[in-house]
Amino acid sequence: MLDLNAPVERHDEPYRWAVAHSVIPEPTTRILREQLPAPQDLHPAERTGDGDKTYRMAVLPLIHRGAHEPGMAKVGEKWHELVSRLQSDAYRDWVNRTIGIDVTDTMMDIGLFVFRGGDRISAHTDKPGKRATHVIYLNDDWRREHGGQFEVRTGPDLSISPYATVIPGGGRSVVFARSERSWHAVAPVAAHAPQFRLTCQVEMWNLG
């Protein structure tokens, strides 16, 4: 289910982040796509205006602070297995080894995030209570021209080019430590993208 010895590219600038390759092997990813919930089970999420973070996407929460959400009843058996593995000690140890952040005592949020054409997330650093995030891309074939890249940024100004970008597919995933410098964004998904941008997101939160 999880290959915790998969290749990893580690980075220390502009904050601690890494790209892992095929943490979830492709045969398993294919089954996860087959066991996605019905579109009407996803919850639209949108924030506009002049706030510190704007976004548009659809979400199905699966785990909130370590407890099952109703969304778990909407996904297939392979998703239940994945959620269990993502809360294991072995996975927490992998996060520690990958970005040098101890997440042993954190509470987890796990969810399915779906981005359609035009969906995006503005540059932000995440809330102070979050210790680390792992975004696992579930699309097998995604090209740069489809948009939706994960953007590693040095600040909130979107007129400045990203420090680095990650194409959200092909077995890739991004894990990073939260800090006051952990600026990141999701570029808008292109209107002509042939499929929705699919991710499983794991958030590790401080207790209390």
C-alpha positions as CSV (number, residue, x, y, z in Angstrom):
1,M,0.0,0.0,0.0
2,L,2.8,2.5,1.0
3,D,6.3,2.2,-0.2
4,L,8.2,4.0,2.5
5,N,11.5,3.3,0.8
6,A,10.5,5.1,-2.4
7,P,13.0,7.6,-3.9
8,V,12.9,11.1,-2.3
9,E,14.4,14.4,-3.4
10,R,15.0,16.6,-0.3
11,H,15.3,20.4,-0.2
12,D,16.2,22.8,2.6
13,E,15.4,26.1,0.7
14,P,13.4,28.2,1.0
15,Y,12.1,25.8,3.7
16,R,12.1,22.0,4.4
17,W,10.3,20.2,1.6
18,A,10.7,17.1,-0.5
19,V,9.3,15.3,-3.5
20,A,8.7,11.6,-3.1
21,H,8.2,9.3,-6.1
22,S,5.6,6.4,-6.0
23,V,5.0,6.3,-2.2
24,I,1.7,4.8,-3.4
25,P,2.5,2.4,-6.2
26,E,0.6,3.0,-9.5
27,P,-1.5,-0.2,-9.3
28,T,-2.8,0.9,-5.9
29,T,-3.3,4.5,-7.2
30,R,-5.4,3.1,-10.0
31,I,-7.7,1.3,-7.5
32,L,-8.0,4.4,-5.4
33,R,-9.2,6.3,-8.5
34,E,-11.7,3.5,-9.2
35,Q,-13.0,3.8,-5.6
36,L,-13.5,7.6,-5.6
37,P,-16.8,8.8,-4.2
38,A,-19.7,10.1,-6.4
39,P,-19.3,13.7,-7.4
40,Q,-22.3,14.8,-5.4
41,D,-20.5,13.6,-2.2
42,L,-17.8,16.2,-2.6
43,H,-18.2,19.5,-0.7
44,P,-17.5,22.7,-2.7
45,A,-15.0,24.8,-0.9
46,E,-14.3,28.4,-2.0
47,R,-12.9,31.6,-0.4
48,T,-12.6,34.8,-2.4
49,G,-11.8,38.4,-1.5
50,D,-8.7,40.0,0.0
51,G,-7.9,37.5,2.8
52,D,-4.6,35.9,3.4
53,K,-5.7,32.7,1.5
54,T,-8.1,32.3,-1.3
55,Y,-9.1,29.0,-3.0
56,R,-11.6,27.0,-4.9
57,M,-11.8,23.2,-5.0
58,A,-14.0,20.3,-3.8
59,V,-13.2,18.4,-0.6
60,L,-14.3,15.1,1.1
61,P,-12.9,15.0,4.7
62,L,-12.0,11.5,5.7
63,I,-10.2,12.0,9.1
64,H,-10.4,15.0,11.4
65,R,-8.0,15.1,14.3
66,G,-7.6,11.4,14.1
67,A,-11.3,10.5,14.1
68,H,-13.4,9.2,11.2
69,E,-15.5,11.6,9.3
70,P,-18.8,10.6,7.5
71,G,-16.9,10.8,4.2
72,M,-15.2,7.4,5.1
73,A,-18.5,5.8,4.2
74,K,-18.4,7.3,0.7
75,V,-15.0,5.7,-0.4
76,G,-14.0,2.1,-1.1
77,E,-12.1,-0.5,0.8
78,K,-8.7,0.5,-0.6
79,W,-9.2,4.1,0.8
80,H,-9.9,2.6,4.3
81,E,-6.6,0.7,4.0
82,L,-4.7,3.8,2.9
83,V,-6.1,5.9,5.7
84,S,-5.1,3.3,8.2
85,R,-1.5,3.2,6.9
86,L,-1.2,7.0,6.8
87,Q,-1.9,7.0,10.6
88,S,0.7,4.3,11.4
89,D,3.9,4.8,13.3
90,A,5.9,3.7,10.3
91,Y,4.4,6.5,8.2
92,R,5.1,9.1,10.9
93,D,8.7,7.8,11.0
94,W,8.9,8.2,7.2
95,V,7.8,11.9,7.5
96,N,10.5,12.5,10.2
97,R,13.2,10.9,8.0
98,T,12.1,12.8,4.9
99,I,11.9,16.3,6.2
100,G,13.5,16.1,9.7
101,I,10.3,17.0,11.6
102,D,9.0,14.8,14.5
103,V,5.3,14.2,13.9
104,T,5.0,11.3,16.4
105,D,2.6,13.2,18.7
106,T,0.5,15.0,16.1
107,M,-3.2,14.6,15.2
108,M,-4.0,14.0,11.6
109,D,-6.5,15.3,9.1
110,I,-6.8,13.3,5.9
111,G,-9.0,14.3,3.0
112,L,-9.6,13.9,-0.7
113,F,-9.2,17.2,-2.7
114,V,-10.5,17.5,-6.2
115,F,-9.6,20.5,-8.5
116,R,-11.6,21.2,-11.6
117,G,-10.8,23.8,-14.4
118,G,-10.0,27.1,-12.8
119,D,-9.6,25.8,-9.3
120,R,-6.5,27.0,-7.4
121,I,-5.1,28.0,-4.0
122,S,-3.3,31.3,-3.4
123,A,0.1,31.6,-1.7
124,H,0.0,31.0,2.0
125,T,2.1,29.4,4.8
126,D,-0.6,27.4,6.7
127,K,-1.8,27.9,10.2
128,P,0.7,27.9,13.1
129,G,-0.8,24.8,14.6
130,K,0.1,22.7,11.6
131,R,3.4,20.9,11.8
132,A,3.7,19.2,8.4
133,T,1.6,18.4,5.2
134,H,1.9,15.6,2.7
135,V,0.1,16.0,-0.6
136,I,-0.2,12.8,-2.6
137,Y,-1.1,13.2,-6.3
138,L,-3.4,10.5,-7.7
139,N,-3.4,11.3,-11.4
140,D,-1.2,9.0,-13.5
141,D,-0.9,11.2,-16.5
142,W,-0.7,15.0,-15.9
143,R,1.2,17.5,-18.0
144,R,2.6,20.9,-17.2
145,E,0.1,22.5,-19.6
146,H,-2.7,21.2,-17.6
147,G,-1.9,23.6,-14.8
148,G,-2.4,22.8,-11.1
149,Q,1.3,22.7,-10.3
150,F,2.3,22.8,-6.6
151,E,4.4,26.0,-6.3
152,V,7.1,26.4,-3.7
153,R,7.3,30.1,-3.1
154,T,9.4,32.6,-1.2
155,G,6.6,35.0,-0.4
156,P,2.9,35.9,-1.0
157,D,3.5,37.9,-4.3
158,L,2.2,35.7,-7.2
159,S,3.8,38.1,-9.7
160,I,7.1,36.7,-8.6
161,S,8.0,33.3,-10.3
162,P,7.9,30.3,-8.0
163,Y,11.1,29.0,-6.4
164,A,10.2,25.5,-7.7
165,T,7.1,23.7,-9.1
166,V,5.9,20.1,-9.0
167,I,3.7,18.6,-11.7
168,P,0.8,17.0,-9.8
169,G,0.8,13.5,-11.2
170,G,3.0,10.6,-12.3
171,G,3.4,9.1,-8.8
172,R,4.7,12.3,-7.2
173,S,3.9,13.6,-3.8
174,V,5.1,16.7,-1.8
175,V,5.8,16.7,1.9
176,F,6.8,19.9,3.7
177,A,7.3,21.3,7.2
178,R,5.1,24.3,8.2
179,S,7.0,27.5,9.2
180,E,6.7,31.2,8.8
181,R,8.6,30.8,5.5
182,S,6.7,27.8,4.0
183,W,4.9,29.8,1.3
184,H,3.2,27.6,-1.2
185,A,0.3,27.7,-3.7
186,V,-1.5,25.7,-6.3
187,A,-1.6,27.1,-9.8
188,P,-5.0,27.3,-11.5
189,V,-6.0,24.1,-13.3
190,A,-6.3,24.7,-17.0
191,A,-9.9,24.7,-18.5
192,H,-8.7,22.2,-21.1
193,A,-7.3,19.7,-18.5
194,P,-8.6,16.3,-19.6
195,Q,-9.3,15.1,-16.0
196,F,-9.8,16.5,-12.5
197,R,-6.7,17.0,-10.4
198,L,-7.0,14.4,-7.6
199,T,-5.0,14.5,-4.4
200,C,-5.0,12.9,-1.0
201,Q,-3.8,15.4,1.6
202,V,-2.4,14.5,5.0
203,E,-2.1,17.3,7.6
204,M,-0.3,16.8,10.8
205,W,-1.4,19.1,13.7
206,N,0.0,19.9,17.1
207,L,-2.0,18.6,20.0
208,G,-4.3,21.0,21.8
